[in-house]
Amino acid sequence: MTKLQMPVAELSEAISSNCFDGLELDSNVLESLGIFIVRHLIDTEICSELLSLFHNATNMKVVEGHPTKVLAGDDGLELVMSNPAASECFARFFDGNYRCAAP
């Protein structure tokens, strides 16, 4: 059996010093800790539109056994990607190849 090893000391230090979040992605912290929170990446207006889409969408799919709903199609992703900061951030992952999965 493989024993999992986590950077507990580094994670505790990052939490104490608030270096695991910021306004821009820090790839070094992400690589070291496995997490990074990008604050204020999505504009408030877009968040409101996403929330409205979530509440009003007729094409929501409930994930069985989990308190989650999934929006079918690319509407939500297109809204998020209309924000240049989000588009720039996401382009750093998966060689810039990302999309919503069809239901």
N, C-alpha and C positions, 0 to 999 in steps of 0.2 A: 504494500500500500504506500502510495506517495504521500508524504507529509507536506501540507501546504505551508509555505513560509510567507509571511506578510511583513512589510516594512513598518512594524508597529511603532518603533521609536521615531522614525522619520514622519509617519503620519501624525503622531502625537505632537511633534514639534511644529509641523505644518499647521495643525489646527490651532495650537497656541499662538503662533505668529501670524495667523491669517494669510499664509502664502499659497493656499490651495484655491484661491479665487481672485478674480480681478476683472477689469474691463476688457482685457485682451487675453486670448489663450496663451498660456505659458507651456509650450511643448515639453520643456525639461521637467517641470513639475508633473505634468500629465504622465510622462514616461516613467518617472520615478515612483509616483504614488498610485498611478492608475486612475486618478480622478482629477478633475479641475472644473471649477464652476466659473462660467463666463457670465458676469453680472451685466444686466441691462443690454443684452445682446439684441433682443427683439423690442422694437418700439412699442410703447403703450397702445397706440392706435391699432397696430397689427394684433397685439394680444387681445384687444377688445373684439376685433373681427373674428379671431380664432375662437374665442369664447362664445360669440354669437353663433358661429358656424356649428360649434359643438352642441349648443342648446337647441338650435332650430333645425338641424340636419335630419332629413328623413332617411338618409342612407348610412345611419350609424349601425355598427355591428357590435353586439354585446359579446365580450370574451367570456365564454362559459367558465364558471368557477372562480371568476376574478372580477373585482369591482371596476372594470375598465371597459370603455367603449372605444371602438376604432372607427375613424372616419374613412369610408371607402373613397377611393379616387385620390387625385393629386391636389385638390383644392387647398387643403391645409398647408401642404408643403409649398405650393406655389405662393401662398401668402407669406410664409416665413422667408422664402427665398427672394421675395421682392425687396427685402431689407438687405442693402449692400453689405452691412457688417456680418450678417448671418451667412450670406452667400460666400463671403471671403473666408470666414471661419470654417464652414463646412468643406470648402474646397481643399482644405489641408488633410481631409480624411478620404480614404478609399480612392485616391488619385482623382478626386473631384467627381467621382461617379456615385450618385445617390439619387434615389427616387422612392416614391411610395409603392408598396407592393399591392397588386390588384387583389381584391377579396376573392 
